[in-house]
């Protein structure tokens, strides 16, 4: 299943629902990404906003060119502190 720029399937759609996040919110948060960090195994951590809600979106490029959503959730307190440091040009 493909909606927009991100790759969706039954598993990741169900998984983000557990975190009370919709496909539309993730799509919009990804489009409005504030910052992106490279992670392991071809993954990226994206901080994106949707109507003032800061989301942490994990995507993988390991087996495809377009990003596959591994997870998406509200940004944790620890992640938000790191994000705020990045936004103010401080090191983590």
N, C-alpha and C positions, 0 to 999 in steps of 0.2 A: 504494500500500500504506500503510495507516495502522495504527499500533500506539500506543495511548495518546495523549498530547497532541502528540507530534511527528509530522511528516510524513516518511514513508520511501518510497523507490523503489529500483530496482535499482542506480542509480548511487551514491547516498550509502551504501547498505548495503555495497557493494563497497569504496567509498573508506575507510570507517572500519575495515574489516577489514585494510586495508594498514597501519593504525596499531595493529593488535592490540587493537582495542576492539570489543566486541559491541554490538548494538542494545540489549540488556537493560541493559548497563552505562551506555550513554548515557541511556536512559530514566530510570534510577535516579539518575544524576548530575544530570540536569536537574531532577528532582523535588527533589533535595537541594541545590539550588544555593546556594553560599556567597556569590557576588557576581556581578554582571552589569554589563557595560560596553557602552555604545552604540558602534557602529562605523559604517562607511560603508555606503551603499546599503541602508539598512534592516536591517543586520545587527547582531547582538548577540554579544558574547563572554561566555560563561558559565563560571564556575569552579564545578565541582560535584564532590562526593566520592562515591565508591563503595567501601565497605570500606577506607577510609583512602587510597585511590588518588585523587589530585587530577587531574581531567580538565579540559581546555580544550575547550569545545563551542561551535562557531560556528553560529548559526542565522540564517535570513533570514526577514523578514516582508514582503519586497518584492512578492510576487505573491499572497499568501494571508494569511488571518488567523491561522492556526495556524503555529507555527514549523517551517520546513523545515531539516533538518540539512545544513549545508554541509560540515562537518568535525568530527571529534572525535579527540582524541589525549591522551596523557599530557602534563601541563603541563611546558613547557621550564624550564630553570633561570632564564632571564630572566623568564618569565611568573610563576614561583613567587616570585621576589624582589618583583615588582610586587604580587602577591597578598598576600604577607606584609606589605608596607608598607601596603596597604589595610586589612588586618585589624588593624594596630596604629595606624590612623588617621593615617598619614603620607601626604604627597603623593608622587606618583610623579615 
